């Protein structure tokens, strides 16, 4: 097994104690070999599951930062051990198998297992997992006194307003410009398109988190998200129709866990007015109400503002998408009157840029267009960077 890619190994000053529990010697040695190239790691191997699993998981939890469990020979015994370790809350639990069994992997993940490897191992995947395992020890996800992450919710007045495109590119810009931990969640159920917009593929989805609110914590969430190359964490919608609808309690739990971990939480809420009584629309969050200049869209936006957001001030920001001044049916005064307040953002109608991103399956933000410039400006404003930097550089230097 080749050593970990340069720059991804555990820092030398960090020492991880790792227990490897695997009755199959050949498989166990393969995993041990994959771990051997990582500095700052002390490995102890266990070749059997002893009769008293309760005693073993207590001992392993006390003595090790990471426990890696073989699932191959005796899945039930392995699950019992993994579940007990996860319940202790003191160890980072991983599992491995030669079988590609999604149902089995999800079962272990729901018990709290953070990583599920399929042999043969990918060195980069192992390196990334060990880095994640070392992070909670050096810097826990939530420290005493740490502020709750800021919430940004994109809501459409109607389907087809471009909510997903704006939310996806806004989150991407926010992660890039702020250099802060950012997660994008796709609540545009039953079938959201965030993953398609960002050109990413993932095994898991937001459905797993919403189906298991009682077990949902930082450990489980970390196994569900996929990292975009920009550093943005993404929790996409499922590719298949979910079996059950998300409950208010499940959404609230997901938001709490996410805001405890991330500095910024961006949600593509589609047109989910059914979740108005959830914490998704709490007063501290910023709502970006996306609409277009059209009778139907503005009528619906008006009704939503009057019914749900009449008391909101700066925490409601109206975004007019695909705005085209040359053939606008309504002038600025008419738009303001229809929406009961002025719009904060106008996203230009740039057909050429939109078509190019569709054909190349790349985010809109990666183009040099008026749309990407406006979205970057939105993100910088949301992150509080505009006032901070404008004194050092001219205002127009931000538009790149």
C-alpha positions, 0 to 999 in steps of 0.5 A, spaced: 500 500 500 502 506 497 503 512 503 498 517 504 498 523 499 503 528 501 500 534 505 494 529 508 498 525 513 496 526 520 501 532 523 507 529 527 505 533 533 498 529 533 498 522 536 492 517 535 491 511 539 488 506 534 485 499 536 484 494 530 479 489 531 479 483 526 478 476 526 480 475 519 488 476 519 488 477 512 483 483 512 486 485 518 493 485 516 491 489 509 488 495 514 494 495 518 498 496 512 494 502 510 495 505 517 502 504 517 504 509 513 501 515 517 506 518 522 503 520 529 499 513 530 500 508 535 496 501 533 494 495 537 491 489 533 485 484 536 484 478 533 478 476 536 471 478 539 471 476 546 465 473 549 464 479 553 463 485 548 461 490 553 467 489 557 471 490 551 468 496 548 469 499 555 476 498 555 477 500 548 473 506 549 478 508 555 484 506 551 483 508 544 482 515 540 480 510 534 477 503 533 476 500 527 472 494 526 471 488 521 464 487 519 466 481 514 465 474 518 460 476 524 456 482 522 452 482 528 457 481 533 461 487 530 455 491 530 454 490 537 461 492 539 460 498 534 454 500 537 457 500 544 463 504 542 459 509 539 454 510 545 460 511 549 461 518 545 469 517 547 471 514 540 471 515 533 469 508 530 470 506 523 468 499 520 471 495 514 468 489 509 470 487 502 462 487 501 459 493 497 453 493 502 449 499 502 444 497 507 449 494 512 453 500 511 447 505 513 445 500 519 452 501 522 452 509 520 446 510 524 449 506 530 454 512 530 460 509 526 463 515 522 467 511 516 465 505 513 471 502 508 470 497 502 477 493 501 481 494 497 482 501 501 483 507 498 490 511 501 487 517 500 480 515 503 484 512 509 488 519 510 482 523 510 478 519 515 484 519 520 485 527 519 477 527 521 479 523 527 484 527 529 480 533 529 476 533 535 481 531 539 485 538 537 479 542 536 472 540 538 467 541 534 463 545 539 467 549 544 464 552 550 462 559 548 462 558 541 457 562 537 452 558 533 453 558 526 449 563 522 443 561 518 441 563 510 435 560 507 433 560 500 426 560 499 422 560 492 416 564 491 414 558 486 418 552 483 423 554 477 425 561 480 432 558 480 433 557 488 437 551 487 442 555 482 442 561 487 443 557 493 448 552 491 453 558 488 452 563 494 454 557 499 460 556 494 462 563 494 461 564 502 466 558 503 471 561 498 470 568 500 470 567 508 474 561 508 470 559 514 466 552 515 460 552 511 455 547 509 449 547 504 443 542 505 438 541 500 431 541 503 428 541 496 425 534 497 423 530 495 428 531 489 433 536 490 438 538 485 444 541 489 448 535 487 447 536 480 448 544 480 455 543 483 457 537 479 458 532 485 456 525 487 455 522 494 453 515 497 448 518 502 443 524 503 439 528 507 434 523 508 438 519 512 439 525 517 432 526 517 430 519 518 434 518 524 433 525 529 434 521 535 441 518 533 443 525 529 449 528 532 456 531 529 459 524 528 453 522 524 453 528 520 460 528 518 459 521 515 453 524 510 456 530 508 461 530 501 466 535 500 466 540 494 473 541 491 472 548 494 472 546 501 464 547 502 460 541 505 454 538 502 448 534 504 444 533 498 437 530 497 436 523 495 436 520 488 430 516 490 424 518 492 424 518 500 419 513 504 417 518 509 416 526 509 421 530 514 418 532 520 419 539 524 423 536 529 427 532 525 429 539 521 430 542 527 435 537 530 439 537 523 439 545 524 442 545 531 447 540 530 449 543 523 449 550 527 453 547 532 459 545 527 459 550 522 460 557 521 455 558 516 449 554 514 446 555 507 439 551 506 436 550 499 429 550 502 425 550 495 418 552 496 417 549 503 412 553 506 410 547 510 416 548 514 414 555 516 413 553 524 420 549 524 427 553 526 428 553 519 425 560 519 427 563 526 428 570 527 435 570 527 436 566 520 436 570 514 431 569 509 433 570 501 426 570 498 427 568 490 422 571 485 422 573 478 418 579 475 412 576 473 405 577 475 404 570 478 411 570 481 410 577 484 403 575 487 405 569 490 411 573 493 407 578 496 402 573 499 408 570 502 411 576 505 404 579 508 403 572 511 409 570 514 415 575 513 411 582 515 415 583 521 422 581 518 426 587 517 433 586 514 433 579 515 428 578 509 432 579 503 428 579 496 432 576 490 429 578 483 432 572 479 433 573 471 432 580 472 432 584 465 432 591 465 431 592 457 424 588 457 421 589 464 414 589 464 414 593 471 418 598 473 422 599 479 416 602 483 411 597 481 415 592 483 416 595 490 409 596 491 407 589 489 413 586 494 411 591 499 418 593 500 424 594 495 428 588 493 435 587 495 438 583 490 437 583 482 441 577 479 442 579 471 439 574 466 445 572 462 443 566 458 450 565 455 453 564 462 447 559 464 447 555 458 455 554 458 454 552 466 449 547 464 453 544 458 460 543 462 456 541 469 460 546 472 457 551 478 455 558 475 460 561 480 466 559 476 464 563 470 466 570 469 459 573 468 455 578 471 451 573 475 457 570 478 459 577 480 453 579 484 453 572 487 460 573 490 457 580 492 451 577 496 456 572 499 461 577 502 455 582 504 453 576 508 459 574 511 460 581 513 467 582 509 464 588 505 465 593 510 471 590 512 475 590 506 472 596 502 476 601 506 482 597 504 480 597 497 475 600 492 468 597 492 469 595 485 475 591 486 470 586 489 467 584 483 471 579 479 
